[in-house]
Amino acid sequence: MKARPGPPLVRLAWLVLRYGRTGELARELPEWVGLFAQVQAAPEGTEQLRVVIRYLLWTGDKAVHDSTGQVLHSVLDEQRTEELMRSYGEELIEQGRQQGLAQGLAQGLSRGRAEGILRILNIRGIHVEEGVRQRILDCTDVDTLDSWFDRALQSTSLSEVLDGEAHASRRKDS
């Protein structure tokens, strides 16, 4: 397929997007080594090439990753290729770590709140059957857990905590 006219980055981006959703991308990439080299030679070429590579690595499969590495080895020296691939890999690892940390904190908060509800109910002498106990522990909605927690402090039955019956009637009386 003939590339579009224009600056090397525009032509390369067009080709990558054109073939990006097909199985042909991995086969076509090695044919574009000259275009990758032209992008690299431009004044902001290294950063532009980094963006294209990130896109290829983010959206491509293993074959695309392998072809991308081959193209980079043809365009850049070994050290710069490894730096580019490593920096992207480290970025993905850091993103995954941050997402995992946030998810872990949210789960820990939910679990802690659920355990607090069960402890309050136990101290108040309100029996909680295993199925209901598991329902409380499995809940991840912080707003729901907060409501149950607040109600557990004043309720005299499990239905008041979970269904909010006492909470609603107290509001009417106020």
Secondary structure, DSSP 8 states (H G I E B T S, - for coil): ----SS-HHHHHHHHHHHHTTSTTHHHHGGGGHHHHHHHHHSTTHHHHHHHHHHHHHHH--HHHHHHHHHHHHHHS-HHHHHHHHHHHHHHHHHHHHHHHHHHHHHHHHHHHHHHHHHHHHHHTT----HHHHHHHHH---HHHHHHHHHHHTT-SSHHHHHH-HHHHHHHHH-
